[in-house]
Amino acid sequence: MFLLGNFILAVAKLINFALSVYIWVIIASAVITWVNADPYNPIVRFLRQVTEPLLMRIRRFVPIMGGLDLSPMVLILIIIFLQSFIVPTLQQIAMSLQ
């Protein structure tokens, strides 16, 4: 049973790392929109392809207010909530199996 516990613990750490990296990708994407970078740059295209699908869904519910797009901040708050909920839950499950 300890093998399953270690596996779940590893999955929890991987999810935590992936969500942390995605937060930085969202921040980089927001900064790029401020500086008006070249849209044909491969890095800019990658950041937009990775973030825009989720940001567009959030923009349906959170409109742009006075030229200020709050959707990246809302998405980061959602990710922080998921990190605070999913990762500790998986860690507690893993510890109970060990």
CYANA upper distance limits for C-alpha pairs under 8 A (distance plus 0.5 A):
  1 MET  CA      5 GLY  CA      7.04
  1 MET  CA     97 LEU  CA      6.55
  1 MET  CA     98 GLN  CA      7.05
  2 PHE  CA      6 ASN  CA      6.65
  2 PHE  CA     97 LEU  CA      6.45
  2 PHE  CA     98 GLN  CA      4.96
  3 LEU  CA      7 PHE  CA      6.71
  3 LEU  CA     98 GLN  CA      8.42
  4 LEU  CA      8 ILE  CA      6.69
  4 LEU  CA     94 ALA  CA      7.93
  4 LEU  CA     97 LEU  CA      7.66
  5 GLY  CA      9 LEU  CA      6.66
  5 GLY  CA     93 ILE  CA      7.81
  5 GLY  CA     94 ALA  CA      4.59
  5 GLY  CA     95 MET  CA      6.92
  5 GLY  CA     96 SER  CA      8.08
  5 GLY  CA     97 LEU  CA      5.52
  5 GLY  CA     98 GLN  CA      6.04
  6 ASN  CA     10 ALA  CA      6.66
  6 ASN  CA     94 ALA  CA      6.97
  6 ASN  CA     98 GLN  CA      8.13
  7 PHE  CA     11 VAL  CA      6.74
  7 PHE  CA     94 ALA  CA      8.33
  8 ILE  CA     12 ALA  CA      6.68
  8 ILE  CA     90 LEU  CA      6.93
  8 ILE  CA     91 GLN  CA      7.70
  8 ILE  CA     93 ILE  CA      8.11
  8 ILE  CA     94 ALA  CA      5.99
  9 LEU  CA     13 LYS  CA      6.85
  9 LEU  CA     90 LEU  CA      7.16
  9 LEU  CA     91 GLN  CA      5.99
  9 LEU  CA     94 ALA  CA      5.97
  9 LEU  CA     95 MET  CA      8.42
 10 ALA  CA     14 LEU  CA      6.67
 11 VAL  CA     15 ILE  CA      6.60
 12 ALA  CA     16 ASN  CA      6.67
 12 ALA  CA     86 ILE  CA      8.24
 12 ALA  CA     87 VAL  CA      5.64
 12 ALA  CA     88 PRO  CA      8.29
 12 ALA  CA     90 LEU  CA      6.24
 12 ALA  CA     91 GLN  CA      6.87
 13 LYS  CA     17 PHE  CA      6.67
 13 LYS  CA     87 VAL  CA      7.80
 14 LEU  CA     18 ALA  CA      6.60
 15 ILE  CA     19 LEU  CA      6.59
 15 ILE  CA     87 VAL  CA      7.63
 16 ASN  CA     20 SER  CA      6.69
 16 ASN  CA     83 GLN  CA      6.66
 16 ASN  CA     87 VAL  CA      6.86
 17 PHE  CA     21 VAL  CA      6.71
 18 ALA  CA     22 TYR  CA      6.67
 19 LEU  CA     23 ILE  CA      6.80
 19 LEU  CA     79 ILE  CA      7.08
 19 LEU  CA     83 GLN  CA      7.66
 20 SER  CA     24 TRP  CA      7.19
 21 VAL  CA     25 VAL  CA      6.86
 22 TYR  CA     26 ILE  CA      6.69
 23 ILE  CA     27 ILE  CA      6.82
 23 ILE  CA     76 ILE  CA      6.53
 23 ILE  CA     79 ILE  CA      7.92
 24 TRP  CA     28 ALA  CA      6.62
 25 VAL  CA     29 SER  CA      6.61
 25 VAL  CA     47 LEU  CA      7.17
 25 VAL  CA     51 THR  CA      8.11
 26 ILE  CA     30 ALA  CA      6.71
 26 ILE  CA     47 LEU  CA      8.24
 26 ILE  CA     51 THR  CA      6.84
 26 ILE  CA     72 PRO  CA      6.94
 26 ILE  CA     76 ILE  CA      8.09
 27 ILE  CA     31 VAL  CA      6.72
 27 ILE  CA     72 PRO  CA      7.99
 28 ALA  CA     32 ILE  CA      6.67
 28 ALA  CA     47 LEU  CA      8.04
 29 SER  CA     33 THR  CA      6.98
 29 SER  CA     44 VAL  CA      8.01
 29 SER  CA     47 LEU  CA      6.12
 29 SER  CA     48 ARG  CA      7.11
 29 SER  CA     51 THR  CA      7.86
 30 ALA  CA     34 TRP  CA      7.13
 30 ALA  CA     72 PRO  CA      7.48
 31 VAL  CA     35 VAL  CA      7.10
 32 ILE  CA     36 ASN  CA      6.60
 32 ILE  CA     37 ALA  CA      6.34
 32 ILE  CA     44 VAL  CA      7.81
 33 THR  CA     37 ALA  CA      7.43
 37 ALA  CA     41 ASN  CA      8.44
 37 ALA  CA     44 VAL  CA      7.80
 38 ASP  CA     44 VAL  CA      7.76
 39 PRO  CA     44 VAL  CA      6.57
 39 PRO  CA     45 ARG  CA      6.92
 40 TYR  CA     44 VAL  CA      7.64
 40 TYR  CA     45 ARG  CA      7.06
 41 ASN  CA     45 ARG  CA      6.70
 42 PRO  CA     46 PHE  CA      6.55
 43 ILE  CA     47 LEU  CA      6.70
 44 VAL  CA     48 ARG  CA      6.69
 45 ARG  CA     49 GLN  CA      6.57
 46 PHE  CA     50 VAL  CA      6.64
 47 LEU  CA     51 THR  CA      6.62
 48 ARG  CA     52 GLU  CA      5.87
 49 GLN  CA     53 PRO  CA      7.76
 51 THR  CA     55 LEU  CA      6.68
 52 GLU  CA     56 MET  CA      6.25
 53 PRO  CA     57 ARG  CA      7.15
 54 LEU  CA     58 ILE  CA      6.96
 54 LEU  CA     75 LEU  CA      8.27
 55 LEU  CA     59 ARG  CA      6.60
 55 LEU  CA     71 SER  CA      6.36
 55 LEU  CA     72 PRO  CA      7.14
 55 LEU  CA     75 LEU  CA      7.64
 56 MET  CA     60 ARG  CA      7.13
 57 ARG  CA     61 PHE  CA      7.99
 58 ILE  CA     62 VAL  CA      6.56
 58 ILE  CA     71 SER  CA      6.36
 58 ILE  CA     74 VAL  CA      8.15
 58 ILE  CA     75 LEU  CA      7.98
 59 ARG  CA     63 PRO  CA      6.08
 59 ARG  CA     64 ILE  CA      7.88
 59 ARG  CA     71 SER  CA      6.45
 62 VAL  CA     70 LEU  CA      7.66
 62 VAL  CA     71 SER  CA      7.16
 63 PRO  CA     69 ASP  CA      8.00
 63 PRO  CA     70 LEU  CA      8.40
 64 ILE  CA     68 LEU  CA      6.12
 64 ILE  CA     69 ASP  CA      5.30
 64 ILE  CA     70 LEU  CA      7.21
 65 MET  CA     69 ASP  CA      7.11
 65 MET  CA     70 LEU  CA      8.27
 70 LEU  CA     74 VAL  CA      6.82
 71 SER  CA     75 LEU  CA      6.58
 72 PRO  CA     76 ILE  CA      6.66
 73 MET  CA     77 LEU  CA      6.72
 74 VAL  CA     78 ILE  CA      6.75
 75 LEU  CA     79 ILE  CA      6.74
 76 ILE  CA     80 ILE  CA      6.66
 77 LEU  CA     81 PHE  CA      6.66
 78 ILE  CA     82 LEU  CA      6.76
 79 ILE  CA     83 GLN  CA      6.61
 80 ILE  CA     84 SER  CA      6.61
 81 PHE  CA     85 PHE  CA      6.62
 82 LEU  CA     86 ILE  CA      6.04
 82 LEU  CA     87 VAL  CA      8.04
 83 GLN  CA     87 VAL  CA      5.99
 83 GLN  CA     88 PRO  CA      8.27
 84 SER  CA     88 PRO  CA      7.00
 85 PHE  CA     89 THR  CA      6.73
 86 ILE  CA     90 LEU  CA      6.65
 87 VAL  CA     91 GLN  CA      6.66
 88 PRO  CA     92 GLN  CA      6.56
 89 THR  CA     93 ILE  CA      6.76
 90 LEU  CA     94 ALA  CA      6.61
 91 GLN  CA     95 MET  CA      6.64
 92 GLN  CA     96 SER  CA      6.66
 93 ILE  CA     97 LEU  CA      6.93
 94 ALA  CA     98 GLN  CA      7.03
